[in-house]
């Protein structure tokens, strides 16, 4: 069963993803080294994949009603990150891509986390309450 510690670890992963996207933005704005930029894209993608995989497994484990919406959101995020990489490679300028990462991708991630991901927290709390109720009933018997 998921614990509050598991949820805290997922929250740390979310923060790590946000930090990697901020580092990507900085690299897009300030770096002239293409290898550094590609590494920043790769790091963000790898962190996102690992985080999303863990979060989806956790949602599945607690039978969260937002599980499918969450998976769709993750696919949308990864598609958008790939599109931004393509845009950078096509135009060779980091400034418009950095703007989109900050304005669109980070904003989307924040909203997704605030609305969809937090449904898992509510589900775990709900399961905990029903578990406590079951234990109390058994103790009273």
The 8 nearest C-alpha neighbors of each residue, nearest first, counted from 0:
[[1, 2, 61, 60, 123, 57, 126, 5],
 [2, 0, 5, 3, 123, 61, 57, 6],
 [1, 3, 5, 4, 0, 6, 123, 7],
 [2, 4, 6, 5, 7, 1, 123, 120],
 [3, 5, 7, 2, 6, 8, 1, 9],
 [6, 4, 8, 2, 3, 7, 1, 9],
 [5, 7, 3, 9, 4, 8, 10, 2],
 [6, 8, 10, 4, 9, 5, 3, 11],
 [9, 7, 11, 5, 10, 6, 4, 12],
 [8, 10, 12, 6, 11, 7, 13, 5],
 [9, 11, 7, 13, 8, 12, 6, 14],
 [12, 10, 8, 14, 9, 13, 15, 7],
 [13, 11, 15, 9, 10, 14, 50, 16],
 [12, 14, 10, 16, 11, 15, 9, 17],
 [15, 13, 17, 11, 16, 12, 18, 10],
 [14, 16, 12, 18, 13, 17, 19, 11],
 [17, 15, 19, 13, 18, 14, 46, 47],
 [16, 18, 14, 20, 15, 19, 21, 13],
 [19, 17, 15, 21, 16, 20, 14, 22],
 [20, 18, 22, 16, 43, 21, 17, 23],
 [21, 19, 23, 17, 22, 18, 43, 24],
 [20, 22, 24, 18, 23, 19, 25, 17],
 [23, 21, 19, 25, 20, 24, 26, 18],
 [24, 22, 20, 39, 26, 21, 25, 19],
 [23, 25, 97, 21, 27, 22, 26, 20],
 [26, 24, 22, 28, 23, 27, 29, 21],
 [25, 27, 30, 23, 29, 28, 24, 36],
 [28, 26, 93, 24, 25, 97, 29, 30],
 [29, 27, 25, 26, 94, 93, 24, 30],
 [30, 28, 26, 27, 25, 31, 93, 24],
 [31, 29, 26, 32, 27, 28, 36, 35],
 [30, 32, 33, 29, 36, 35, 27, 26],
 [33, 31, 35, 30, 34, 36, 26, 37],
 [32, 34, 36, 35, 37, 31, 30, 38],
 [35, 33, 37, 36, 32, 38, 39, 31],
 [36, 34, 38, 32, 33, 37, 39, 26],
 [37, 35, 33, 39, 38, 34, 26, 40],
 [36, 38, 40, 34, 39, 35, 41, 33],
 [39, 37, 41, 35, 36, 40, 42, 34],
 [38, 40, 23, 36, 42, 37, 41, 43],
 [41, 39, 37, 43, 38, 42, 44, 23],
 [40, 42, 38, 44, 39, 43, 37, 45],
 [43, 41, 39, 45, 44, 40, 38, 46],
 [44, 42, 46, 40, 19, 41, 45, 47],
 [45, 43, 47, 41, 42, 46, 48, 40],
 [44, 46, 48, 42, 47, 43, 41, 49],
 [45, 47, 43, 49, 44, 48, 16, 50],
 [48, 46, 44, 50, 45, 49, 51, 43],
 [47, 49, 45, 51, 50, 46, 52, 44],
 [50, 48, 52, 46, 47, 51, 45, 53],
 [51, 49, 47, 53, 52, 48, 12, 46],
 [50, 52, 54, 48, 53, 49, 47, 55],
 [51, 53, 49, 55, 50, 54, 48, 56],
 [54, 52, 56, 50, 51, 55, 57, 49],
 [53, 55, 57, 51, 56, 52, 50, 58],
 [54, 56, 58, 52, 57, 53, 51, 59],
 [57, 55, 59, 53, 54, 58, 60, 52],
 [58, 56, 60, 54, 59, 55, 53, 61],
 [59, 57, 55, 63, 61, 60, 56, 66],
 [58, 60, 62, 56, 57, 61, 55, 63],
 [61, 59, 57, 58, 62, 56, 0, 1],
 [60, 62, 58, 63, 59, 57, 123, 122],
 [63, 61, 59, 60, 58, 64, 66, 122],
 [62, 64, 58, 65, 61, 66, 119, 122],
 [63, 65, 66, 62, 67, 118, 122, 119],
 [66, 64, 68, 63, 67, 69, 115, 118],
 [65, 67, 69, 63, 64, 68, 58, 70],
 [68, 66, 70, 69, 65, 71, 64, 72],
 [69, 67, 71, 65, 70, 66, 72, 115],
 [68, 70, 72, 66, 67, 71, 65, 73],
 [71, 69, 73, 67, 72, 68, 74, 66],
 [70, 72, 68, 74, 73, 69, 75, 67],
 [73, 71, 75, 69, 70, 74, 68, 76],
 [72, 74, 76, 70, 75, 71, 69, 77],
 [75, 73, 71, 77, 76, 72, 78, 70],
 [76, 74, 72, 78, 73, 77, 79, 71],
 [75, 77, 73, 79, 74, 78, 80, 72],
 [78, 76, 80, 74, 79, 75, 81, 73],
 [77, 79, 75, 81, 76, 80, 74, 82],
 [78, 80, 82, 76, 81, 77, 75, 83],
 [81, 79, 77, 83, 82, 78, 76, 84],
 [82, 80, 84, 78, 79, 83, 77, 85],
 [83, 81, 79, 85, 84, 80, 86, 78],
 [82, 84, 86, 80, 85, 81, 87, 79],
 [83, 85, 87, 81, 86, 82, 88, 80],
 [86, 84, 82, 88, 83, 87, 89, 81],
 [85, 87, 83, 89, 84, 88, 90, 82],
 [88, 86, 84, 91, 85, 90, 89, 92],
 [89, 87, 85, 91, 86, 90, 84, 92],
 [88, 90, 86, 87, 91, 85, 92, 84],
 [89, 91, 87, 92, 88, 86, 93, 85],
 [92, 90, 87, 88, 89, 93, 86, 33],
 [93, 91, 90, 94, 87, 95, 96, 27],
 [92, 94, 27, 96, 28, 95, 97, 87],
 [93, 95, 97, 96, 28, 92, 98, 27],
 [96, 94, 98, 97, 93, 99, 92, 87],
 [95, 97, 99, 93, 98, 94, 83, 100],
 [98, 96, 24, 100, 94, 99, 95, 27],
 [97, 99, 95, 101, 96, 100, 102, 94],
 [98, 100, 102, 96, 103, 97, 101, 95],
 [101, 99, 104, 97, 98, 103, 102, 105],
 [102, 100, 98, 105, 99, 103, 104, 97],
 [101, 103, 99, 100, 98, 106, 104, 105],
 [104, 102, 99, 106, 100, 105, 101, 107],
 [103, 105, 100, 107, 106, 108, 101, 102],
 [106, 104, 108, 101, 107, 103, 100, 109],
 [107, 105, 109, 103, 104, 108, 102, 110],
 [106, 108, 104, 110, 105, 109, 103, 111],
 [109, 107, 105, 111, 106, 110, 112, 104],
 [108, 110, 106, 112, 107, 111, 113, 105],
 [109, 111, 113, 107, 112, 108, 114, 106],
 [112, 110, 108, 115, 114, 109, 113, 107],
 [113, 111, 116, 109, 110, 114, 115, 108],
 [112, 114, 110, 111, 117, 109, 115, 116],
 [113, 115, 111, 112, 117, 116, 110, 118],
 [116, 114, 111, 118, 117, 112, 69, 65],
 [117, 115, 112, 118, 119, 114, 113, 111],
 [118, 116, 120, 119, 115, 114, 113, 112],
 [117, 119, 121, 116, 120, 115, 122, 65],
 [118, 120, 122, 117, 121, 63, 116, 123],
 [121, 119, 117, 123, 118, 122, 124, 6],
 [120, 122, 118, 124, 119, 123, 125, 117],
 [123, 121, 119, 125, 124, 120, 63, 126],
 [124, 122, 126, 120, 125, 121, 127, 119],
 [125, 123, 127, 121, 122, 126, 120, 128],
 [124, 126, 122, 128, 127, 123, 121, 129],
 [127, 125, 123, 129, 124, 128, 130, 122],
 [128, 126, 124, 130, 125, 129, 131, 123],
 [127, 129, 131, 125, 130, 126, 132, 124],
 [128, 130, 132, 126, 131, 127, 133, 125],
 [131, 129, 127, 133, 132, 128, 126, 134],
 [130, 132, 128, 134, 129, 133, 127, 135],
 [131, 133, 129, 135, 130, 134, 128, 136],
 [134, 132, 130, 136, 131, 135, 129, 137],
 [133, 135, 131, 137, 132, 136, 138, 130],
 [134, 136, 138, 132, 133, 137, 131, 139],
 [135, 137, 139, 133, 134, 138, 132, 140],
 [138, 136, 134, 140, 135, 139, 133, 132],
 [137, 139, 135, 136, 140, 134, 133, 132],
 [138, 140, 136, 137, 135, 134, 133, 132],
 [139, 137, 138, 136, 135, 134, 133, 132]]
